[in-house]
Amino acid sequence: MTTLRRIGDSELTRVRKGAFTLIELLVAIAIIAMLAALLLPVLNSAKEKGRRIKCMSNLRQFGIAHTAYANDNNQVVLETRETVGSQRHPSPVTIHNVPGFSYLTWETMNPYVPGISVTATNVTVSGIWWCPSAPPPVPADMLSVIQGWGWLNGIYSYFGRADLWKPNEATHPEGLTQKELAPDRLLMSDLLYQFHLDMSWSYNHGRRPGINTDPGPPAFTGLNQLYGDGRVVWKSVNKFDVPNLKSGNNSIGLVRDYSISTTFY
């Protein structure tokens, strides 16, 4: 026969001491939440630093690819796309070659830099063509742009053959790559672009990375920049006069697109 035993007061006290009270549980949860809030920015910063390093590696590999192209073509580099005879587009990647011009195109660069696949129904962009800090591209959106304009919107800016540019297309073309690769001339950069239609910003590293994702002022942290000798340097946001990043400011480095759309560097 089973004997039932009444728990004494002292034994009940010992049971209660081994458990959390509601207040103690709430305090523990609050402490964990506070620690998570303190650690999350640190973890996010570490992750972004890793992505930034990968992005820097992408640009270094682009440097190797452009050097290989120049070696195969009498040391002459490709040209940044021009439209309407007066506008330069550093970030779009034109798909097919344009007769009479040596623009940077997927068709030309694919043997040197694979990673873009284009068919009549699908587009994929991978490898060094896309910065890991930016949201992945949407294939349907990219296909729509290709069908409408003949290019895809890239996440890097390309500055080539500035010696052929018209005076109003860039404020300081002397700092950009001209006919040949040079160590003191900018060749490529992380994207920093303002779109005229809604004045939104595009950039790779910062609070709202991606294409046309930041309503402004732009909360970017800086740009990785590739020079003609293959070196990549980080240009911090502290080196930019952010409030005066405007298409009409001729004292800063910029390239003019349609209307007041502008690429800054």
N, C-alpha and C positions, 0 to 999 in steps of 0.2 A: 504494500500500500504506500502511495506517495504522501509524504508529510509536507504540509504547507507551513512555511515559516514567515513570520512577520518581520519586515526590515525595520531595524531599530533606527532611532534618530541619528545616532553617530554614523551608522553605515550609510544612511541616505545622504548625509552631508558629504561623505567621501565620494559618492556617485555624482553629486552635483558639482563638486570641485573638479571633476575630470571632464566636464563639458563646458562649451562656450555659452555665455549669456548672449542675448540678442544685441546688447550694446557693444559687447566685445567683438562680436562678428561684424557689426557695422563699422567699427573702428578699424578692424583688420582690412576690410574691403576698401575703406577710404585711403588707408596707407598704400595698399597695392595700386589703387587708381592714381595716387599722387606719384608713386615711383614710375608707373608706366608713362604718365604725362611728362615726367622729367627725362626718361630714357628714349621715348619715341623720336623727338627731334634729333637726338644724337645718332640713333640708328638710321634715320632717314638721311642725315647728313653723310654718314659713312657710305650708305648705298649710292647716293648721288656722286660722291667722290669717286667711287668705283666706276660708275657710268661715265663720268667725265674723263677718266683715264682711258676707258675703252674708246670714247669718242676721239680722244687725242691720237690713239693708235689708228683709228680709221683714217684720220687725215694724213698721218705718216705714210700709210699704205697708198693713199691717193698720190702723195708726193712721189713715191716709187713708180706708180703707174704713169704719171705725167712725164717723169724723166725717161721712162722706157719709150713712151710715144715720141718725145722730142728726139731721142736717139735714132728712132726709126724714120724720122721726118726732117732731117737736116737741122735739128735743134730748134725747130719752129713749134711753138705751142698753139693750142686751140684757142678759139675766140669765144668770148661771152656773147650770148644770143642778143641780137638787135632786132627790134620790130619798128615799123612805121618810119624807119630811117632816123629816129631820134631818141629811142628808148632802149635802155639796156636792162636785161633780165638776168641777174647773177644766179638766182636759185633754181629756176626751172631747168629740167634736163630735156632737151629736144630729143624726140625719139629717132627720127630718120634724118640723114644728112640733107642739107639744103644746097642745091646746085649753085656753084659759084662762091660758096663760103666754107670756111673750115671751123664751124661752130662746135662747141662741146656737145656731142650727141651720144645717145645710148648706142647707136649703130657703130660709131667710131670707137667708143671706150669699152664696149663689151668684151673684146679680146683681151684687154688689159685688166679690166675690173668687172668680173662677173657679179651677178647678184640681182639683176633686173630681168624679169621675164615678161614679155608683152605678147598677148594674143588678141584675137578679135573679141574675145569674151572675158578675158581676165588679165590682171596685172599683179605681179608680186615684186616687192622691193625688199631686199634683205642684204646681209653682209655689211660691207663698209658704206653702202649707199645711205644708210639710215642711222642717225644718232640714237643710242639706246636710252637717252634721257627723255626723248620725245615720245608721245603716244604712237603706237604702231599705225602705219597708214591704212586707210580703208580702201580695199581694192576697187569697189564700185565707184567711189568718188574719184580715184585716180584714173580709172578707165573713162569716166565722163569728161575729165579735163583733157585727156589725150585725144578723145574723139572730137572735142570742141576746139582745141588749140594746138594739138600736135606735140605737146610736151607734158611731162608730169611735174608736179610741184615738189621740188627736192627740199632737203633739210639743211643743205650746205650751200654757201654762196661761192661762185667761181668768178675770178677776175683775170681774164686773159686777153692779150693783144690790146691793151689799153692805148697803145700807140696808134690804133686805128679808130679810136673813139672820137666822137665829136665833142667840142669844148663844153657843151651844156649837159653832157651825159654823166659826168662825174666831177666832183669838186677838186679832187687831188689825184688825177690819173698818174702823176709822176711816182706815186707810192705803190702802184699796182703793176702786175706783171705785163711786160710788153712782148716783143717778138721772141725773146729767149728767156729761159729761167735764170733768175738772178737772186742772190742771197738777201738782198735788201728790199725785194719787191713782194708784196702780198699776192699769193696765188689762190688760196681758198680760206674760208672761214666758217665757223658756226653761223647759222642764220640769225640775223637781227633785222627785221623787216616790218614796216607799217603799211597796211592796206588802206587805200584811199576811200573805199566804199563805206566802211564802218569805223575806220581809224583804229582797227584792232592791231595787235602786235603778234609777231611770230618770233620765237627764239627757242634754243635748245636747252638752256640751263637756267633754272630759276623757279619761281613759285608756280607759274602756269605754262610749262613748256608745250610746244606744239605749233601748228600752223593756224593763225588767226584765233588764238585761244585767250589772249589777255586784252581786256578792254582798255588797259592803260591806267596810269603811267606804267611803263614796262617794268616788271619785277624780275628782270634777268640778273644773273650773278656775274656774267662775263662771257667771253668767247675764246674758244680754241682757234688759233690762226696758223695756217701753213704758209711758209715762205718758199721761194724758189729753190733754195738749197736743201729742202726737205725737213728743216727744223719746224717744230710746232711749239708755239708759245701761248700761254694763257694771258689774255687781256682782261683784267678785272673790271667790274662795273665802276670801280672807283676812278678809272681812267676815262670815263665817259661823263660828259655834262648832260645827264639824263633829261632835265627839264628843257634843254635846248636841242634835243634830237628832233629836228624839224627839216622838212625838205628844202626850205629856203635858206638854211644856215650854211653859207659857203665856207665857213671857217672850220668845219669838221669834215671827216671822210664819209662821203655818201655817194650812192649811185641812183640816178633818177629813173623811175619806171613810169607807167601810164599815170596821167594826172599828177597827184602828189604822193603816189605810192613810192616808197623809198627803201633802199637797202643801206644800212649803216655798217660801218666797220671801224 
